[in-house]
Amino acid sequence: PRIYRQHGPAFATLTGNYDTTATFVSETCPTGNCVGYADAGTQVPGAARTGSGSLEFDCSGGFPCQGTSDGTSPAAFDGLAITLAPAAPDTAACIHDDDADGIDDRESGQITVALAMSLVPTRADVRDVRWQVTRLEGRFVRTDVVVDGGGCAAMAAGQTTVYTYDVVWTLA
C-alpha cells in the first residue's frame, strides 16, 4: 500500500460496501412545464437522502476497468472517474398526487427513466492491509421523459425533467 499512497486514491481498490448520500441540487425542464411529474417542484435544494451501495471492480487487465454497482449495474473506471449507467432506460408509470396532500393517489401514463452517475475517488486509507478507496464524490443525474401522459394535465409525450444530485460514497 505505501508504494501507491504517493499516487492518491485512484490507485486504491474500489471494491467495497459504501454508505451513500445524495443531495438534491436542481430540477430542470428543458422541454417546458414540469407540472404533473412525480416529485416535480417538491424537492428542495440541499435536501439529502441516504442509502447504501456496493462496487466491485477487476483492474488486473489495466484501464479501463470493468465492474458492477450493487452487483448488477455495469460500471467502468478509466483511472480517473467511475461511470455508472444502466444499459437501457427503465420504464415506469407517472405518479399523481391529485389533491396535493403528499400521498400518491394514482398511476397512469408512462415515462422512461435514464440514470447516470460519475464518481471520483477522493480519499483512500489502509484498511485490512489494503490501500482502499474510502470516499468517492460525484454527480447523479436522473432524466425522466414522458412517453404517454395518460390524460394528465400538462403532461405531453416528449416532455423532459432532469434531476441533479451531488453524491458522496463513504466506505462502510
Backbone as a printed PyTorch tensor [residue, N CA C, xyz], in Angstrom:
tensor([[[  0.7990,  -1.2080,   0.0000],
         [  0.0000,   0.0000,   0.0000],
         [  0.8440,   1.2780,   0.0000]],

        [[  1.9890,   1.2900,   0.6720],
         [  2.7880,   2.5150,   0.7250],
         [  3.2610,   2.9580,  -0.6460]],

        [[  3.5280,   2.0130,  -1.5060],
         [  4.0200,   2.3490,  -2.8340],
         [  2.9920,   3.1690,  -3.6230]],

        [[  1.7030,   2.9350,  -3.3870],
         [  0.6480,   3.6280,  -4.1190],
         [  0.2140,   4.9300,  -3.4700]],

        [[  0.4620,   5.0930,  -2.1900],
         [ -0.0130,   6.2600,  -1.4610],
         [  0.3760,   7.5610,  -2.1640]],

        [[  1.5820,   7.6120,  -2.7210],
         [  2.0260,   8.8340,  -3.3960],
         [  1.1990,   9.1510,  -4.6350]],

        [[  0.4950,   8.1630,  -5.1880],
         [ -0.3120,   8.3730,  -6.3850],
         [ -1.7630,   8.7330,  -6.0780]],

        [[ -2.1540,   8.7000,  -4.8230],
         [ -3.5070,   9.0960,  -4.4450],
         [ -4.5250,   7.9770,  -4.5360]],

        [[ -5.7890,   8.3330,  -4.3010],
         [ -6.8500,   7.3330,  -4.1980],
         [ -7.1730,   6.5810,  -5.4790]],

        [[ -6.8140,   7.1090,  -6.6330],
         [ -7.1540,   6.4140,  -7.8820],
         [ -6.4450,   5.0730,  -8.0050]],

        [[ -5.3820,   4.8400,  -7.2210],
         [ -4.6560,   3.5740,  -7.2920],
         [ -5.0660,   2.6160,  -6.1680]],

        [[ -6.0610,   2.9860,  -5.4010],
         [ -6.5470,   2.1200,  -4.3340],
         [ -7.6360,   1.2040,  -4.8740]],

        [[ -7.9340,   0.1360,  -4.1280],
         [ -9.0070,  -0.7530,  -4.5530],
         [-10.3510,  -0.0540,  -4.3740]],

        [[-11.2290,  -0.2310,  -5.3240],
         [-12.5540,   0.3850,  -5.3150],
         [-13.6120,  -0.5540,  -4.7450]],

        [[-13.3350,  -1.8360,  -4.7600],
         [-14.3150,  -2.8270,  -4.3410],
         [-14.6430,  -2.6520,  -2.8690]],

        [[-15.9420,  -2.5860,  -2.5620],
         [-16.3620,  -2.4630,  -1.1790],
         [-17.8110,  -2.0480,  -1.0580]],

        [[-18.2810,  -1.9960,   0.1900],
         [-19.6360,  -1.5390,   0.5110],
         [-19.5410,  -0.1140,   1.0340]],

        [[-20.4400,   0.7380,   0.5550],
         [-20.3840,   2.1670,   0.8550],
         [-21.7110,   2.6760,   1.4060]],

        [[-21.6210,   3.6450,   2.3090],
         [-22.7840,   4.4270,   2.7290],
         [-22.8800,   5.5780,   1.7400]],

        [[-24.0820,   5.8830,   1.2680],
         [-24.2450,   6.8910,   0.2310],
         [-25.1140,   8.0520,   0.7160]],

        [[-24.8130,   9.2240,   0.2160],
         [-25.6380,  10.4110,   0.4420],
         [-25.8110,  11.1190,  -0.8910]],

        [[-27.0600,  11.3940,  -1.2490],
         [-27.3660,  12.1420,  -2.4670],
         [-28.0670,  13.4320,  -2.0420]],

        [[-27.4610,  14.5710,  -2.3840],
         [-28.0130,  15.8740,  -2.0250],
         [-28.5970,  16.5240,  -3.2690]],

        [[-29.8910,  16.8430,  -3.1970],
         [-30.5890,  17.4190,  -4.3420],
         [-30.0040,  18.7870,  -4.6920]],

        [[-29.6880,  18.9760,  -5.9850],
         [-29.1170,  20.2380,  -6.4610],
         [-30.1460,  21.0260,  -7.2600]],

        [[-30.7420,  20.3720,  -8.2810],
         [-31.6520,  21.1200,  -9.1400],
         [-32.5960,  20.2100,  -9.9050]],

        [[-33.6470,  20.8480, -10.3980],
         [-34.6170,  20.2170, -11.2930],
         [-34.7570,  21.1510, -12.4790]],

        [[-34.5120,  20.6560, -13.6650],
         [-34.6660,  21.4870, -14.8520],
         [-35.6590,  20.8420, -15.7990]],

        [[-36.2720,  21.6710, -16.5990],
         [-37.2970,  21.2140, -17.5260],
         [-36.9490,  21.7180, -18.9180]],

        [[-36.0210,  21.0430, -19.6070],
         [-35.5720,  21.5420, -20.9040],
         [-36.6700,  21.6430, -21.9440]],

        [[-37.7880,  20.9160, -21.7730],
         [-38.8650,  20.9720, -22.7630],
         [-40.0600,  21.7730, -22.2770]],

        [[-39.9470,  22.4300, -21.1300],
         [-41.0660,  23.2580, -20.6600],
         [-41.5740,  22.8710, -19.2900]],

        [[-42.8510,  23.0180, -19.0830],
         [-43.5250,  22.8550, -17.8030],
         [-43.3330,  21.4570, -17.2220]],

        [[-42.9550,  21.3800, -15.9440],
         [-42.7660,  20.0940, -15.2640],
         [-44.0120,  19.6190, -14.5270]],

        [[-45.0710,  20.4010, -14.4830],
         [-46.2490,  20.0530, -13.6870],
         [-46.7680,  18.6790, -14.0760]],

        [[-47.0850,  17.8650, -13.0750],
         [-47.6230,  16.5460, -13.3190],
         [-46.6240,  15.4360, -13.1160]],

        [[-45.3360,  15.7470, -13.0040],
         [-44.3270,  14.7310, -12.7800],
         [-44.2750,  14.3530, -11.3070]],

        [[-43.8770,  13.1130, -11.0580],
         [-43.6300,  12.6940,  -9.6800],
         [-42.4980,  13.5460,  -9.1360]],

        [[-42.6560,  14.0950,  -7.9620],
         [-41.6640,  14.9210,  -7.2710],
         [-41.4260,  16.2730,  -7.9190]],

        [[-42.1420,  16.6260,  -8.9800],
         [-41.8650,  17.8930,  -9.6640],
         [-42.0980,  19.0660,  -8.7180]],

        [[-41.0550,  19.8400,  -8.5180],
         [-41.1540,  21.0260,  -7.6860],
         [-41.2410,  20.7530,  -6.2030]],

        [[-41.1910,  19.5020,  -5.7930],
         [-41.3340,  19.2020,  -4.3670],
         [-40.0010,  18.9420,  -3.7000]],

        [[-38.9320,  18.8090,  -4.4730],
         [-37.6220,  18.5770,  -3.8890],
         [-36.9660,  19.9250,  -3.6020]],

        [[-36.3640,  20.0340,  -2.4570],
         [-35.7410,  21.2750,  -2.0220],
         [-34.2240,  21.1660,  -2.1870]],

        [[-33.6070,  22.1280,  -2.8770],
         [-32.1460,  22.0770,  -2.9880],
         [-31.5020,  21.9790,  -1.6050]],

        [[-30.5380,  21.0830,  -1.4860],
         [-29.8670,  20.8530,  -0.2110],
         [-30.4380,  19.6810,   0.5750]],

        [[-31.6310,  19.2020,   0.1890],
         [-32.2230,  18.0530,   0.8770],
         [-31.4230,  16.8010,   0.5310]],

        [[-31.1260,  15.9880,   1.5410],
         [-30.2810,  14.8110,   1.3410],
         [-31.0400,  13.5210,   1.5950]],

        [[-30.6990,  12.5050,   0.8220],
         [-31.2030,  11.1450,   1.0120],
         [-30.0050,  10.2450,   1.2390]],

        [[-30.1410,   9.3030,   2.1650],
         [-29.0410,   8.3830,   2.4490],
         [-29.4170,   6.9750,   2.0130]],

        [[-28.4020,   6.1600,   1.8170],
         [-28.6290,   4.7840,   1.4070],
         [-27.3280,   4.0130,   1.4640]],

        [[-27.2390,   2.9990,   0.6380],
         [-26.0150,   2.2040,   0.5900],
         [-25.8070,   1.7180,  -0.8400]],

        [[-24.5730,   1.3760,  -1.1430],
         [-24.2410,   0.8650,  -2.4580],
         [-22.9660,   0.0440,  -2.3760]],

        [[-22.7230,  -0.7250,  -3.4040],
         [-21.5010,  -1.5230,  -3.4270],
         [-20.8620,  -1.4060,  -4.8020]],

        [[-19.5560,  -1.5700,  -4.8180],
         [-18.8000,  -1.5710,  -6.0620],
         [-17.9320,  -2.8120,  -6.0960]],

        [[-17.7790,  -3.3740,  -7.2880],
         [-16.8620,  -4.4930,  -7.4750],
         [-16.1630,  -4.2940,  -8.8090]],

        [[-14.8350,  -4.2290,  -8.7720],
         [-14.0390,  -3.9950,  -9.9720],
         [-12.9010,  -4.9870, -10.0520]],

        [[-12.5060,  -5.2740, -11.2890],
         [-11.2980,  -6.0370, -11.5490],
         [-10.4490,  -5.1960, -12.4980]],

        [[ -9.3710,  -4.6270, -11.9700],
         [ -8.4950,  -3.7800, -12.7780],
         [ -7.2000,  -4.4970, -13.1380]],

        [[ -7.1630,  -5.8110, -12.9750],
         [ -5.9300,  -6.5510, -13.2310],
         [ -5.4990,  -6.4730, -14.6890]],

        [[ -6.4340,  -6.2190, -15.5850],
         [ -6.1080,  -6.1260, -17.0030],
         [ -5.7880,  -4.7180, -17.4510]],

        [[ -5.7260,  -3.7710, -16.5160],
         [ -5.4480,  -2.3820, -16.8640],
         [ -6.7210,  -1.5730, -17.0270]],

        [[ -6.5360,  -0.3640, -17.5560],
         [ -7.6590,   0.5660, -17.7060],
         [ -8.1760,   0.5500, -19.1310]],

        [[ -9.4620,   0.7420, -19.3670],
         [-10.4710,   0.9300, -18.3340],
         [-10.8450,  -0.3970, -17.6740]],

        [[-11.1560,  -0.3230, -16.3870],
         [-11.5900,  -1.4950, -15.6220],
         [-13.1000,  -1.6340, -15.7690]],

        [[-13.5590,  -2.8640, -15.7520],
         [-14.9880,  -3.1210, -15.7970],
         [-15.4300,  -3.6470, -14.4390]],

        [[-16.6470,  -3.3000, -14.0610],
         [-17.1530,  -3.7670, -12.7840],
         [-18.6540,  -3.6190, -12.7110]],

        [[-19.1570,  -3.7070, -11.4860],
         [-20.5870,  -3.5570, -11.2550],
         [-20.8290,  -2.7130, -10.0140]],

        [[-22.0000,  -2.1130,  -9.9960],
         [-22.5020,  -1.4170,  -8.8210],
         [-23.6990,  -2.2100,  -8.3200]],

        [[-23.7180,  -2.5040,  -7.0490],
         [-24.7990,  -3.2870,  -6.4350],
         [-25.0030,  -4.6340,  -7.1180]],

        [[-23.9220,  -5.1530,  -7.6960],
         [-23.9400,  -6.4970,  -8.2650],
         [-24.6050,  -6.6350,  -9.6130]],

        [[-25.2700,  -5.5880, -10.1090],
         [-25.9950,  -5.7330, -11.3710],
         [-25.7230,  -4.6320, -12.3840]],

        [[-25.6140,  -3.3960, -11.9420],
         [-25.4570,  -2.2840, -12.8780],
         [-24.0230,  -2.2080, -13.3770]],

        [[-23.8260,  -2.1150, -14.6950],
         [-22.4680,  -2.0410, -15.2240],
         [-21.7740,  -0.7510, -14.7900]],

        [[-20.4860,  -0.8510, -14.5320],
         [-19.6850,   0.3010, -14.1240],
         [-18.3290,   0.2060, -14.8130]],

        [[-17.7060,   1.3460, -15.0350],
         [-16.3780,   1.3860, -15.6410],
         [-15.5270,   2.4060, -14.8940]],

        [[-14.2310,   2.1280, -14.8020],
         [-13.2880,   3.0460, -14.1690],
         [-12.1370,   3.2600, -15.1390]],

        [[-11.9170,   4.5340, -15.5200],
         [-10.8870,   4.8420, -16.5130],
         [ -9.5730,   5.2980, -15.9000]],

        [[ -9.4370,   5.1630, -14.5850],
         [ -8.2480,   5.6240, -13.8910],
         [ -8.4410,   6.9760, -13.2400]],

        [[ -9.5090,   7.6730, -13.6330],
         [ -9.8280,   8.9670, -13.0380],
         [-11.2110,   8.9820, -12.4090]],

        [[-12.1960,   8.4480, -13.1180],
         [-13.5790,   8.5010, -12.6380],
         [-14.3000,   7.1910, -12.9290]],

        [[-15.2730,   6.8980, -12.0790],
         [-16.1640,   5.7540, -12.2670],
         [-17.4210,   6.2790, -12.9420]],

        [[-17.8760,   5.5880, -13.9740],
         [-19.1580,   5.9290, -14.5750],
         [-20.0940,   4.7470, -14.3760]],

        [[-21.2980,   5.0590, -13.9530],
         [-22.3320,   4.0570, -13.7250],
         [-23.5500,   4.4580, -14.5400]],

        [[-24.0350,   3.5650, -15.3410],
         [-25.2430,   3.8290, -16.1130],
         [-25.8340,   2.5020, -16.5550]],

        [[-27.0870,   2.2480, -16.2130],
         [-27.7300,   1.0300, -16.7200],
         [-27.6960,   1.0230, -18.2470]],

        [[-27.7030,  -0.1520, -18.8150],
         [-27.5920,  -0.2970, -20.2670],
         [-28.7300,   0.3930, -21.0100]],

        [[-29.9370,   0.4000, -20.4460],
         [-31.0820,   0.9990, -21.1200],
         [-31.9540,   1.7120, -20.0830]],

        [[-32.6700,   2.7550, -20.5160],
         [-33.5820,   3.4260, -19.5870],
         [-34.6560,   2.4750, -19.0840]],

        [[-35.1180,   2.7110, -17.8760],
         [-36.1940,   1.9340, -17.2810],
         [-37.5130,   2.5940, -17.6640]],

        [[-38.5900,   1.8440, -17.5840],
         [-39.9190,   2.3790, -17.8620],
         [-40.7400,   2.3210, -16.5880]],

        [[-41.4860,   3.4020, -16.3200],
         [-42.2920,   3.4740, -15.1030],
         [-43.5790,   4.2200, -15.4040]],

        [[-44.5330,   4.0930, -14.5060],
         [-45.7780,   4.8500, -14.6130],
         [-45.5730,   6.2320, -14.0070]],

        [[-46.3310,   7.2030, -14.5090],
         [-46.3460,   8.5310, -13.8950],
         [-47.1500,   8.4230, -12.6050]],

        [[-46.6870,   9.0730, -11.5630],
         [-47.3680,   9.0340, -10.2620],
         [-48.0200,  10.3900, -10.0390]],

        [[-49.2710,  10.3760,  -9.5370],
         [-50.0320,  11.6180,  -9.3950],
         [-50.5430,  11.7940,  -7.9660]],

        [[-50.3610,  13.0010,  -7.4610],
         [-50.9240,  13.4160,  -6.1750],
         [-52.0030,  14.4310,  -6.5070]],

        [[-53.2040,  13.9520,  -6.8390],
         [-54.2650,  14.8090,  -7.3600],
         [-54.7170,  15.8890,  -6.3850]],

        [[-54.6850,  15.5960,  -5.0910],
         [-55.1650,  16.5720,  -4.1110],
         [-54.0320,  17.2820,  -3.3630]],

        [[-52.8020,  17.1230,  -3.8230],
         [-51.6210,  17.8110,  -3.2670],
         [-51.4570,  17.5970,  -1.7660]],

        [[-51.7840,  16.3820,  -1.2900],
         [-51.6290,  16.1040,   0.1420],
         [-50.3490,  15.3400,   0.4550]],

        [[-49.4990,  15.1480,  -0.5640],
         [-48.2380,  14.4440,  -0.3610],
         [-48.3510,  12.9380,  -0.4560]],

        [[-49.5460,  12.4310,  -0.7420],
         [-49.7750,  10.9870,  -0.8690],
         [-50.1400,  10.6950,  -2.3240]],

        [[-49.4380,   9.7380,  -2.9150],
         [-49.7100,   9.3870,  -4.3020],
         [-51.1030,   8.7730,  -4.4100]],

        [[-51.9080,   9.3300,  -5.3280],
         [-53.2930,   8.8730,  -5.4770],
         [-53.4750,   7.8450,  -6.5820]],

        [[-52.6700,   7.9430,  -7.6400],
         [-52.8630,   7.0100,  -8.7480],
         [-51.6330,   7.0090,  -9.6430]],

        [[-51.5860,   6.0140, -10.5000],
         [-50.5490,   5.9130, -11.5160],
         [-51.2190,   5.8390, -12.8730]],

        [[-50.6110,   6.4640, -13.8550],
         [-51.1110,   6.3590, -15.2220],
         [-49.9920,   6.7690, -16.1640]],

        [[-50.2390,   6.6050, -17.4360],
         [-49.2520,   7.0200, -18.4110],
         [-47.9640,   6.2270, -18.2930]],

        [[-46.9150,   6.7580, -18.9040],
         [-45.6470,   6.0500, -18.9020],
         [-44.5070,   7.0400, -19.1090]],

        [[-43.4220,   6.8420, -18.3670],
         [-42.2120,   7.6270, -18.5420],
         [-41.0300,   6.6770, -18.6780]],

        [[-39.9720,   7.1510, -19.3190],
         [-38.7120,   6.4240, -19.2760],
         [-37.8180,   7.1680, -18.2960]],

        [[-37.0400,   6.4130, -17.5690],
         [-36.1520,   6.9600, -16.5580],
         [-34.7270,   6.5260, -16.8940]],

        [[-33.8780,   7.4880, -17.2410],
         [-32.4740,   7.2030, -17.5290],
         [-31.6220,   7.7210, -16.3770]],

        [[-30.7070,   6.8940, -15.9070],
         [-29.8480,   7.2400, -14.7770],
         [-28.3940,   7.2610, -15.2250]],

        [[-27.6340,   8.2060, -14.6830],
         [-26.1980,   8.2640, -14.9620],
         [-25.4940,   8.8400, -13.7400]],

        [[-24.3540,   8.2580, -13.3820],
         [-23.5880,   8.7490, -12.2540],
         [-22.1070,   8.7000, -12.5860]],

        [[-21.4010,   9.7000, -12.1000],
         [-19.9540,   9.7450, -12.2250],
         [-19.3830,   9.9730, -10.8350]],

        [[-18.4160,   9.1510, -10.4360],
         [-17.7920,   9.2420,  -9.1120],
         [-16.2780,   9.3060,  -9.2650]],

        [[-15.6480,  10.1290,  -8.4420],
         [-14.1940,  10.2640,  -8.4530],
         [-13.6640,   9.8510,  -7.0810]],

        [[-12.6770,   8.9580,  -7.0160],
         [-12.0590,   8.6300,  -5.7260],
         [-11.3780,   9.8830,  -5.1630]],

        [[-11.7580,  10.2860,  -3.9470],
         [-11.1810,  11.4960,  -3.3510],
         [-10.3830,  11.2250,  -2.0870]],

        [[-10.4950,   9.9910,  -1.5710],
         [ -9.7270,   9.6570,  -0.3760],
         [ -9.5070,   8.1500,  -0.3290]],

        [[ -8.3390,   7.7600,   0.1880],
         [ -8.0240,   6.3410,   0.3890],
         [ -7.2220,   6.2090,   1.6730]],

        [[ -7.3690,   5.0770,   2.3170],
         [ -6.6450,   4.7640,   3.5500],
         [ -6.2860,   3.2860,   3.5250]],

        [[ -5.3580,   2.9060,   4.3660],
         [ -5.0330,   1.4960,   4.5190],
         [ -6.1000,   0.8780,   5.4150]],

        [[ -6.7740,  -0.1270,   4.8800],
         [ -7.8010,  -0.8730,   5.6160],
         [ -7.5320,  -2.3480,   5.4070]],

        [[ -7.4230,  -3.0850,   6.4730],
         [ -7.1710,  -4.5260,   6.3850],
         [ -5.9880,  -4.8280,   5.4510]],

        [[ -4.9140,  -4.0810,   5.6150],
         [ -3.6670,  -4.2400,   4.8770],
         [ -3.8520,  -4.0030,   3.3730]],

        [[ -4.8430,  -3.2220,   3.0120],
         [ -5.0790,  -2.8840,   1.6030],
         [ -5.2120,  -1.3750,   1.4640]],

        [[ -4.7270,  -0.8390,   0.3550],
         [ -4.9300,   0.5650,   0.0170],
         [ -6.3340,   0.6460,  -0.5620]],

        [[ -7.2800,   1.1910,   0.2050],
         [ -8.7090,   1.1170,  -0.0780],
         [ -9.3030,   2.5110,  -0.2710]],

        [[-10.0640,   2.7090,  -1.3440],
         [-10.8060,   3.9570,  -1.5080],
         [-11.8110,   4.0360,  -0.3630]],

        [[-11.8150,   5.1520,   0.3470],
         [-12.7420,   5.3320,   1.4730],
         [-13.7650,   6.4230,   1.2080]],

        [[-13.5740,   7.2010,   0.1380],
         [-14.5440,   8.2520,  -0.1920],
         [-14.5310,   8.4950,  -1.7030]],

        [[-15.7400,   8.5760,  -2.2520],
         [-15.9520,   8.9200,  -3.6560],
         [-16.9290,  10.0970,  -3.6880]],

        [[-16.7210,  11.0170,  -4.6130],
         [-17.6260,  12.1510,  -4.7520],
         [-17.9890,  12.3070,  -6.2170]],

        [[-19.2000,  12.7850,  -6.4720],
         [-19.5820,  12.9680,  -7.8640],
         [-20.9690,  13.5170,  -8.0440]],

        [[-21.5580,  13.1670,  -9.1850],
         [-22.8510,  13.7010,  -9.5800],
         [-23.7300,  12.5810, -10.1170]],

        [[-25.0160,  12.6510,  -9.7560],
         [-26.0260,  11.7030, -10.2100],
         [-27.0760,  12.5000, -10.9700]],

        [[-27.4360,  12.0310, -12.1590],
         [-28.4480,  12.7060, -12.9680],
         [-29.5210,  11.6970, -13.3570]],

        [[-30.7680,  12.0780, -13.0890],
         [-31.9240,  11.2660, -13.4720],
         [-32.7080,  12.0710, -14.4970]],

        [[-32.9800,  11.4580, -15.6450],
         [-33.7370,  12.1240, -16.6970],
         [-35.0200,  11.3500, -16.9470]],

        [[-36.1660,  12.0100, -16.7270],
         [-37.4810,  11.4220, -16.9690],
         [-38.0360,  12.0010, -18.2680]],

        [[-38.4890,  11.1440, -19.1590],
         [-39.1180,  11.5920, -20.3980],
         [-40.5020,  10.9540, -20.4850]],

        [[-41.5320,  11.7790, -20.6780],
         [-42.9030,  11.2690, -20.7910],
         [-43.0770,  10.5790, -22.1340]],

        [[-43.5270,   9.3270, -22.0750],
         [-43.8420,   8.5700, -23.2830],
         [-45.3280,   8.7290, -23.5780]],

        [[-46.1450,   8.6060, -22.5120],
         [-47.5990,   8.7200, -22.6180],
         [-48.0880,   9.4430, -21.3770]],

        [[-48.6600,  10.6350, -21.5450],
         [-49.1310,  11.4320, -20.4110],
         [-50.3060,  10.8200, -19.6870]],

        [[-50.9800,   9.8710, -20.2690],
         [-52.0680,   9.1680, -19.5900],
         [-53.2270,  10.0620, -19.2020]],

        [[-53.4580,  11.1440, -19.9320],
         [-54.5880,  12.0180, -19.6550],
         [-54.3280,  13.0160, -18.5380]],

        [[-53.1110,  13.1570, -18.1050],
         [-52.7940,  14.0910, -17.0270],
         [-52.6090,  15.4940, -17.5950]],

        [[-53.0820,  16.4840, -16.8720],
         [-52.9130,  17.8730, -17.2980],
         [-51.4310,  18.1940, -17.3950]],

        [[-51.0570,  18.9300, -18.3950],
         [-49.7010,  19.4640, -18.5910],
         [-48.6390,  18.3980, -18.8380]],

        [[-49.0500,  17.1910, -19.1590],
         [-48.0580,  16.1580, -19.4550],
         [-48.2310,  15.7150, -20.8970]],

        [[-47.2350,  15.9840, -21.6860],
         [-47.2880,  15.6140, -23.0970],
         [-46.1080,  14.7230, -23.4250]],

        [[-46.2930,  13.8520, -24.3810],
         [-45.2040,  12.9780, -24.8140],
         [-43.9960,  13.8190, -25.1980]],

        [[-42.8280,  13.3630, -24.7820],
         [-41.5940,  14.0650, -25.0750],
         [-41.1670,  15.0570, -24.0110]],

        [[-42.0660,  15.3990, -23.0900],
         [-41.7230,  16.3290, -22.0200],
         [-40.6270,  15.7200, -21.1410]],

        [[-39.6310,  16.5040, -20.7730],
         [-38.4510,  16.0030, -20.0830],
         [-38.1910,  16.7710, -18.7930]],

        [[-37.8220,  16.0460, -17.7410],
         [-37.3870,  16.6620, -16.4900],
         [-36.0580,  16.0280, -16.1050]],

        [[-35.0880,  16.8540, -15.7070],
         [-33.7680,  16.3830, -15.3130],
         [-33.5420,  16.7520, -13.8510]],

        [[-33.2700,  15.7520, -13.0210],
         [-32.9810,  15.9400, -11.6040],
         [-31.4890,  15.7250, -11.3950]],

        [[-30.8310,  16.6410, -10.6970],
         [-29.3970,  16.5530, -10.4820],
         [-29.1000,  16.5010,  -8.9830]],

        [[-28.1940,  15.5950,  -8.6050],
         [-27.8070,  15.4140,  -7.2070],
         [-26.2850,  15.3830,  -7.0980]],

        [[-25.7470,  15.9490,  -6.0310],
         [-24.3450,  15.7220,  -5.6630],
         [-24.3230,  14.4730,  -4.7970]],

        [[-23.3630,  13.5990,  -5.0190],
         [-23.3170,  12.3340,  -4.2760],
         [-21.9620,  12.1380,  -3.5910]],

        [[-22.0290,  11.4990,  -2.4460],
         [-20.8390,  11.1190,  -1.6950],
         [-21.0190,   9.6710,  -1.2650]],

        [[-20.0200,   8.8400,  -1.5510],
         [-19.9830,   7.4530,  -1.1060],
         [-18.8270,   7.3230,  -0.1210]],

        [[-19.1210,   6.7990,   1.0710],
         [-18.1100,   6.6270,   2.1010],
         [-18.0270,   5.1450,   2.4610]],

        [[-16.8160,   4.5890,   2.4870],
         [-16.6520,   3.1840,   2.7780],
         [-17.3050,   2.8400,   4.1180]],

        [[-18.1510,   1.8150,   4.0950],
         [-18.8900,   1.4180,   5.3110],
         [-17.9740,   0.7070,   6.2920]]])
